[in-house]
């Protein structure tokens, strides 16, 4: 039977639409005279932020603009420099994007009441994560463990954070855990750890809208955007995709039944 649930943070349990990292990344590159689109910022969302910056710099049009602005190709020195600028920028922005997504705190409490352990992983750094943990706790969401890439010698899609949680929780098997997240890298992290995976469509990075902005869309457009997000996460290999982590319990029941029948992820 299931023993643990491991949630992502931005776009899954807090920050509807995963807006904070997009704002920080676009502002960072704008300060270097490179107009980064939201789509470019979201392309590799969920991975360790230094790796994320590295991948953005490797985009052909970004690399070309950097070379035009500086006369040289961006390398590891530029990655380190940009990351050093990014960290305080992101920490400052998180203050405004730490709202727990509706229903998540209540769902988490119910999971604990049914005997499940609740952990969490992120692509943020430790100072960023500590801020989110503190802000979320004041709103009633308190995962037992919260790990960042620095806690496990690497970020997503490497399974280290999930595996460390499995060890800390003393799980009987990684198949007794479910990873829930809104990005392709979340799904890959869970699969690489040998866990069940649930993708989050409506509140997450693939749709990329705050709750009011999503609700304001015409119904057909809203459904279309959520359907497109579902398709991306299913293509990545998610066992299930739902709109919000607040609605995970019915799927967890189904996974419990599959485990009882001898199935494994």
ZIWOWO-V397238 format. One record per helix or strand of 3 or more residues. SS is the DSSP state (h for helix, s for strand). FROM is the first residue (numbers start at 1). LEN is the number of residues. If there is no record, write none. Layout:
ss->[SS & SS]
from->[FROM & FROM]
len->[LEN & LEN]
//
This chain:
ss->[s & h & h & h & h & h & h & s & h & s & h & h & h & s & h & s & h & h & s & h & h]
from->[4 & 19 & 38 & 49 & 60 & 76 & 104 & 117 & 126 & 145 & 149 & 160 & 174 & 177 & 184 & 196 & 211 & 219 & 240 & 245 & 249]
len->[4 & 12 & 5 & 10 & 11 & 19 & 10 & 5 & 12 & 3 & 3 & 9 & 3 & 5 & 9 & 5 & 6 & 17 & 3 & 3 & 12]
//
